[in-house]
């Protein structure tokens, strides 16, 4: 049993809490889910009348739920666009013709139009970085042409929701093919604000329609009720590179898919990827899958001159190799020649990718963070002006590739 005084104090505290709770505000400004529109893909272009044009793909929950149960009837997204001085102003103009209030907390992918990206991305990054309405895990991509045309023309061949489709395209392009980096708004903003690294993002374009005369005819056909000619998938064509020019942060060029693979390797973010080499001694091609890789940069800075030496170690398997069945088994010398050819090819790709990024003034591989470690104090690093040094930076590459064979890669199997 509690003493009388303590019980009295508890009663008084409960009474005061009850009285104060009467003055607490309720959810006076709440909106029901049915009264909101959830944007899952947003595109931003230069406006024709205003500064920016925003295109939004709004999810239709009922149709998505029906599609998950096997029916694809009806639209899964409603696409609207509007113009304004900034993104919020443009969204307000779109909301004025919609029946619901918009929320950007579910935006999966932000698509920057090529024209806007080449002019200045600062207005876009500023809004997304400041507003709590937008989440930092949103993926950032750049599209060829205008974002409005890309979003309106995109018809996913496999996924019901175009947001899910774009997410899986980017993830597959990074993890399985090494075609592009994965860049969230948080990572993009961090690169935007840091001098030792530059922003980059996957560069996408609309591919040929599936079922078209010039397209892929090997598919099993569209889902029931959907026209095959309407399927328009997205294709990864490279990586968009950004750099600061004066007071503008803009897209200055792009890496092709092969160059992107080398750039991801230099950045220490490479996953599994493929590349082809010419077979030593003949004209055939050998397809090699890279399974493991490590890279270590060694910085040599003499005043304002920077040189970097990359030590790269890789291993992988031969995935496809056309061999004459009547030819004798390949020797250890042949295997060594294949490994040497693979090392040279990787070195060429790295040199080509490195030179392009340095020439464009884009430090997508975060080389500046390694160079920063050569300075004793932060003021010395800030006075160095890393971005202006980039075009003069040189690199050499020490690549060793350990190639191991699999299956029928080098010779016919022997009976056991």
Phi and psi in degrees as a GROMACS rama.xvg file:
@    title "Ramachandran Plot"
@    xaxis  label "Phi"
@    yaxis  label "Psi"
@TYPE xy
-79.4807  147.02  UNK-2
-59.2797  158.536  UNK-3
-61.0696  -40.5647  UNK-4
-63.856  -42.3529  UNK-5
-66.4201  -40.7233  UNK-6
-63.2296  -35.537  UNK-7
-67.2096  -39.7374  UNK-8
-65.7667  -39.7507  UNK-9
-62.689  -40.7896  UNK-10
-64.1609  -41.1463  UNK-11
-64.5589  -40.8346  UNK-12
-64.6343  -42.0554  UNK-13
-65.158  -38.635  UNK-14
-65.209  -43.3005  UNK-15
-64.0296  -42.5279  UNK-16
-61.7761  -39.3886  UNK-17
-65.0222  -40.818  UNK-18
-67.8662  -42.7578  UNK-19
-66.2935  -31.8801  UNK-20
-64.3401  -23.3835  UNK-21
-68.6711  -20.9633  UNK-22
-97.4718  -2.2327  UNK-23
-74.0825  139.011  UNK-24
-73.3466  147.206  UNK-25
-93.519  -168.083  UNK-26
-83.7377  64.1063  UNK-27
-68.6649  -24.8503  UNK-28
-103.992  14.1287  UNK-29
-71.1265  151.839  UNK-30
-126.055  134.989  UNK-31
-67.8539  156.931  UNK-32
-59.0145  -39.1213  UNK-33
-65.4321  -14.5962  UNK-34
-100.842  7.58716  UNK-35
-117.374  154.548  UNK-36
-113.182  127.121  UNK-37
-101.008  111.856  UNK-38
-79.8077  127.823  UNK-39
-114.95  -17.3101  UNK-40
-138.706  133.264  UNK-41
-128.874  133.254  UNK-42
-116.192  144.78  UNK-43
-128.942  127.134  UNK-44
-128.832  171.047  UNK-45
-70.0567  138.258  UNK-46
-84.107  158.377  UNK-47
-89.2035  -33.3426  UNK-48
-107.049  -39.2636  UNK-49
-109.273  -174.461  UNK-50
-69.2784  -43.1818  UNK-51
-130.522  151.575  UNK-52
-121.015  129.769  UNK-53
-112.36  132.492  UNK-54
-117.291  127.744  UNK-55
-122.377  138.951  UNK-56
-104.626  114.931  UNK-57
-101.279  128.176  UNK-58
-70.1348  143.094  UNK-59
-107.738  96.9983  UNK-60
-58.2337  -39.6549  UNK-61
-63.9802  -41.5902  UNK-62
-68.9801  -38.8798  UNK-63
-63.0642  -37.9842  UNK-64
-67.9446  -39.2604  UNK-65
-65.7435  -39.1634  UNK-66
-63.7372  -36.1549  UNK-67
-65.9755  -23.0279  UNK-68
-92.4304  4.06401  UNK-69
111.507  -4.9373  UNK-70
-105.163  136.947  UNK-71
-115.658  15.8122  UNK-72
-70.5173  137.838  UNK-73
90.8147  164.022  UNK-74
-79.6126  139.59  UNK-75
-92.9259  -14.9512  UNK-76
-141.535  144.265  UNK-77
-110.017  125.645  UNK-78
-109.438  123.542  UNK-79
-130.796  157.651  UNK-80
-146.146  154.551  UNK-81
-157.33  165.515  UNK-82
-118.788  154.502  UNK-83
-169.17  176.084  UNK-84
-69.1521  -36.3892  UNK-85
-137.593  -175.314  UNK-86
-64.8641  -44.0934  UNK-87
-63.2115  -42.3347  UNK-88
-62.7485  -41.0894  UNK-89
-66.8291  -38.692  UNK-90
-64.8535  -35.896  UNK-91
-63.4272  -36.9954  UNK-92
-69.291  -32.6885  UNK-93
-72.6464  -39.697  UNK-94
-64.8365  -25.4776  UNK-95
-66.6583  -25.6613  UNK-96
-102.185  1.90691  UNK-97
-100.751  162.867  UNK-98
-94.3558  -0.738031  UNK-99
-134.524  162.481  UNK-100
-82.2444  135.932  UNK-101
-82.6623  150.146  UNK-102
-136.74  134.443  UNK-103
-100.912  12.5508  UNK-104
-73.1737  -9.34001  UNK-105
-116.785  19.9826  UNK-106
-69.8799  119.144  UNK-107
-88.1688  -35.2999  UNK-108
-141.599  132.705  UNK-109
-106.27  121.163  UNK-110
-107.447  118.01  UNK-111
-96.4278  125.355  UNK-112
-66.4768  148.948  UNK-113
-61.4617  -39.5784  UNK-114
-63.0808  -44.916  UNK-115
-65.2761  -42.8066  UNK-116
-61.6927  -35.8437  UNK-117
-77.8384  -12.3275  UNK-118
-97.4144  -60.0006  UNK-119
-174.036  126.288  UNK-120
-99.753  -0.207564  UNK-121
-56.8799  -44.9974  UNK-122
-60.1042  -33.3815  UNK-123
-72.8656  -48.729  UNK-124
-64.4399  -37.2214  UNK-125
-60.6428  -45.4819  UNK-126
-67.8225  -46.069  UNK-127
-67.7808  -29.0986  UNK-128
-76.6335  -29.4212  UNK-129
-91.4681  -39.9386  UNK-130
-80.6786  131.893  UNK-131
-77.0725  -5.09738  UNK-132
-71.0211  -22.1551  UNK-133
-110.084  141.397  UNK-134
-95.5356  148.37  UNK-135
-74.8104  -12.7947  UNK-136
-86.1125  1.3801  UNK-137
-61.8179  134.379  UNK-138
-78.7508  144.483  UNK-139
-112.627  128.33  UNK-140
-135.795  160.029  UNK-141
-116.955  140.309  UNK-142
-117.38  149.978  UNK-143
-67.2661  136.178  UNK-144
77.9854  -145.143  UNK-145
-99.2154  144.698  UNK-146
-64.7749  -33.5992  UNK-147
-62.064  -45.7255  UNK-148
-67.023  -35.8175  UNK-149
-65.4113  -47.2306  UNK-150
-69.0006  -42.2135  UNK-151
-69.3496  -30.8955  UNK-152
-86.4227  -15.4852  UNK-153
-73.4607  122.278  UNK-154
-128.868  107.965  UNK-155
-69.7492  129.417  UNK-156
-76.6418  -22.0028  UNK-157
-117.13  -43.4933  UNK-158
-89.3084  152.868  UNK-159
-77.9842  -41.1856  UNK-160
-99.5766  129.897  UNK-161
-67.5001  -26.299  UNK-162
-65.8639  -45.2264  UNK-163
-62.6466  -38.424  UNK-164
-64.0588  -47.7482  UNK-165
-62.8484  -39.5437  UNK-166
-60.9434  -42.9844  UNK-167
-73.8927  -33.2814  UNK-168
-61.6131  -45.236  UNK-169
-68.7657  -42.6351  UNK-170
-63.337  -42.2113  UNK-171
-66.8826  -40.2544  UNK-172
-62.0996  -30.1632  UNK-173
-86.9519  -53.3108  UNK-174
-75.7857  -33.5596  UNK-175
-105.338  -33.2986  UNK-176
-110.171  -20.5013  UNK-177
67.8683  24.723  UNK-178
-79.6141  -25.4461  UNK-179
-155.906  158.7  UNK-180
-83.8367  162.714  UNK-181
-100.078  121.448  UNK-182
-129.193  112.99  UNK-183
-88.8248  167.069  UNK-184
-61.5494  -35.4654  UNK-185
-63.2004  -48.8756  UNK-186
-65.031  -40.5291  UNK-187
-63.6263  -43.5697  UNK-188
-66.4461  -38.4227  UNK-189
-63.3217  -43.1232  UNK-190
-65.3292  -36.0134  UNK-191
-61.55  -34.3625  UNK-192
-98.79  -2.46128  UNK-193
-112.353  133.387  UNK-194
-77.9242  -21.1548  UNK-195
-85.433  7.77554  UNK-196
-160.662  151.145  UNK-197
-118.604  151.576  UNK-198
-68.7141  148.656  UNK-199
-148.019  164.224  UNK-200
-158.619  154.684  UNK-201
-60.259  140.49  UNK-202
-107.79  119.31  UNK-203
-116.321  159.695  UNK-204
-149.554  158.401  UNK-205
-73.8295  131.174  UNK-206
-87.1287  175.681  UNK-207
-65.5082  143.863  UNK-208
-60.1738  138.198  UNK-209
-69.3338  131.305  UNK-210
96.5714  -11.6133  UNK-211
-71.1941  160.107  UNK-212
-58.8442  -33.6918  UNK-213
-98.5828  6.52888  UNK-214
-103  -162.108  UNK-215
-81.1103  124.893  UNK-216
-108.253  8.20628  UNK-217
-92.8555  1.90075  UNK-218
-77.2842  160.649  UNK-219
-84.3376  2.81975  UNK-220
107.544  165.391  UNK-221
-78.212  165.777  UNK-222
-59.9143  158.013  UNK-223
-59.8296  130.418  UNK-224
88.9599  3.47755  UNK-225
-120.306  133.336  UNK-226
-72.1449  132.623  UNK-227
-62.3141  -37.3466  UNK-228
-67.0967  -16.0951  UNK-229
-83.4105  -10.6907  UNK-230
-77.5775  117.508  UNK-231
-129.587  93.4462  UNK-232
-76.4545  169.594  UNK-233
-100.425  144.319  UNK-234
-123.335  137.386  UNK-235
-82.436  122.086  UNK-236
-110.496  -2.75383  UNK-237
154.275  -154.85  UNK-238
-130.974  123.812  UNK-239
-76.3284  134.077  UNK-240
-109.362  136.616  UNK-241
-119.903  149.042  UNK-242
-151.025  156.483  UNK-243
-87.4543  120.752  UNK-244
-122.537  105.037  UNK-245
70.2279  -117.426  UNK-246
-106.642  4.26436  UNK-247
-107.723  136.975  UNK-248
-104.991  113.951  UNK-249
-142.498  166.053  UNK-250
-74.3777  125.169  UNK-251
-109.621  -5.16066  UNK-252
164.199  -169.059  UNK-253
-152.751  155.176  UNK-254
-93.6901  140.446  UNK-255
-74.387  172.617  UNK-256
-61.6862  -42.4037  UNK-257
-65.1047  -39.5058  UNK-258
-67.8426  -33.0738  UNK-259
-63.7778  -40.5404  UNK-260
-58.8984  -43.9488  UNK-261
-66.7642  -38.3644  UNK-262
-64.6384  -42.11  UNK-263
-63.9185  -34.9836  UNK-264
-63.2969  -46.3268  UNK-265
-66.4513  -29.3477  UNK-266
-80.9763  -4.71641  UNK-267
74.9222  22.1312  UNK-268
-121.054  19.8428  UNK-269
-73.1351  140.999  UNK-270
-112.064  -156.652  UNK-271
-71.2219  138.785  UNK-272
-157.117  165.103  UNK-273
-113.34  153.285  UNK-274
-155.485  156.467  UNK-275
-107.163  144.792  UNK-276
-130.251  160.169  UNK-277
-85.6025  130.842  UNK-278
-63.4996  130.709  UNK-279
-61.3537  125.197  UNK-280
95.9415  -11.0582  UNK-281
-148.092  -173.027  UNK-282
-101.163  2.98409  UNK-283
-76.722  164.665  UNK-284
-108.566  145.402  UNK-285
-117.092  128.478  UNK-286
-96.2057  124.584  UNK-287
-118.533  133.628  UNK-288
-101.008  121.515  UNK-289
-81.5987  124.568  UNK-290
-108.765  -34.7607  UNK-291
-138.299  144.427  UNK-292
-155.62  149.605  UNK-293
-142.891  147.025  UNK-294
-139.328  138.742  UNK-295
-136.823  113.387  UNK-296
-85.481  138.39  UNK-297
-115.597  117.358  UNK-298
-94.5137  132.081  UNK-299
-121.95  107.694  UNK-300
-115.786  122.511  UNK-301
-121.591  96.1714  UNK-302
67.0877  -120.855  UNK-303
-94.6406  6.28056  UNK-304
-101.075  128.935  UNK-305
-123.74  129.793  UNK-306
-128.748  141.348  UNK-307
-127.414  138.009  UNK-308
-116.364  117.551  UNK-309
-94.84  126.219  UNK-310
-101.78  111.821  UNK-311
-119.684  128.086  UNK-312
-123.404  129.454  UNK-313
-138.201  158.491  UNK-314
-146.366  150.766  UNK-315
-170.925  174.182  UNK-316
-114.651  151.905  UNK-317
-78.6926  117.303  UNK-318
-89.0155  -34.4639  UNK-319
-149.418  129.926  UNK-320
-152.261  113.577  UNK-321
-78.85  115.081  UNK-322
-119.44  137.219  UNK-323
-66.4522  118.997  UNK-324
-63.1335  -20.3334  UNK-325
-90.5694  -7.981  UNK-326
-76.6503  150.919  UNK-327
-68.2419  157.875  UNK-328
-57.8812  145.378  UNK-329
-69.8456  152.775  UNK-330
-97.7315  175.349  UNK-331
-63.8108  -31.0572  UNK-332
-64.3573  -37.4669  UNK-333
-66.1318  -43.0085  UNK-334
-61.6746  -41.1098  UNK-335
-64.5568  -37.0968  UNK-336
-66.6648  -37.9562  UNK-337
-64.0037  -43.3215  UNK-338
-63.4353  -39.9077  UNK-339
-67.198  -40.9993  UNK-340
-63.618  -41.0029  UNK-341
-63.688  -40.5099  UNK-342
-62.847  -42.9381  UNK-343
-64.5892  -39.9652  UNK-344
-64.4794  -43.2542  UNK-345
-63.5026  -41.9526  UNK-346
-60.6738  -39.6967  UNK-347
-64.1075  -44.152  UNK-348
-63.5501  -41.9534  UNK-349
-63.8128  -42.8453  UNK-350
-64.3635  -42.1038  UNK-351
-65.0462  -44.179  UNK-352
-67.4037  -44.585  UNK-353
-60.9143  -48.3566  UNK-354
-61.9613  -39.1241  UNK-355
-65.3088  -45.3143  UNK-356
-64.4605  -43.1361  UNK-357
-64.9807  -41.0115  UNK-358
-63.7435  -36.1395  UNK-359
-82.1581  -7.31281  UNK-360
77.5188  24.2189  UNK-361
-112.392  120.688  UNK-362
-100.783  62.707  UNK-363
-66.792  -23.8347  UNK-364
-88.4508  5.03647  UNK-365
60.4758  38.7309  UNK-366
-65.1729  -32.798  UNK-367
-59.2466  -29.3397  UNK-368
-68.7217  -30.7581  UNK-369
-75.4303  -39.2711  UNK-370
-66.5209  -34.3449  UNK-371
-59.0005  -30.9361  UNK-372
-69.1701  -8.53829  UNK-373
-88.2514  -2.57929  UNK-374
-101.95  147.867  UNK-375
-83.1452  -35.9476  UNK-376
-129.513  158.009  UNK-377
-66.2091  -40.2241  UNK-378
-59.3185  -34.8712  UNK-379
-64.1543  -40.9244  UNK-380
-66.6849  -42.935  UNK-381
-65.1233  -34.4012  UNK-382
-75.265  -14.2626  UNK-383
-71.0971  -29.0821  UNK-384
56.6435  68.305  UNK-385
-56.8359  -40.2419  UNK-386
-63.031  -33.4761  UNK-387
-76.2767  -17.5775  UNK-388
-84.1497  -22.8137  UNK-389
-49.0902  -48.2086  UNK-390
-60.8848  -18.867  UNK-391
-99.1198  -2.57942  UNK-392
-72.9519  137.64  UNK-393
-117.2  158.817  UNK-394
-144.788  148.375  UNK-395
-127.441  158.218  UNK-396
-134.119  126.247  UNK-397
-108.153  99.2309  UNK-398
-111.79  129.859  UNK-399
-128.139  125.363  UNK-400
-116.307  124.607  UNK-401
-99.1214  108.971  UNK-402
-101.406  126.083  UNK-403
-118.839  144.292  UNK-404
-88.1006  154.729  UNK-405
-139.213  145.354  UNK-406
58.9684  -126.067  UNK-407
-93.3258  25.4091  UNK-408
-61.4699  -44.2355  UNK-409
-117.742  -20.3257  UNK-410
-159.968  162.648  UNK-411
-69.2133  149.061  UNK-412
-70.5452  143.823  UNK-413
-91.8589  145.559  UNK-414
-65.0829  143.602  UNK-415
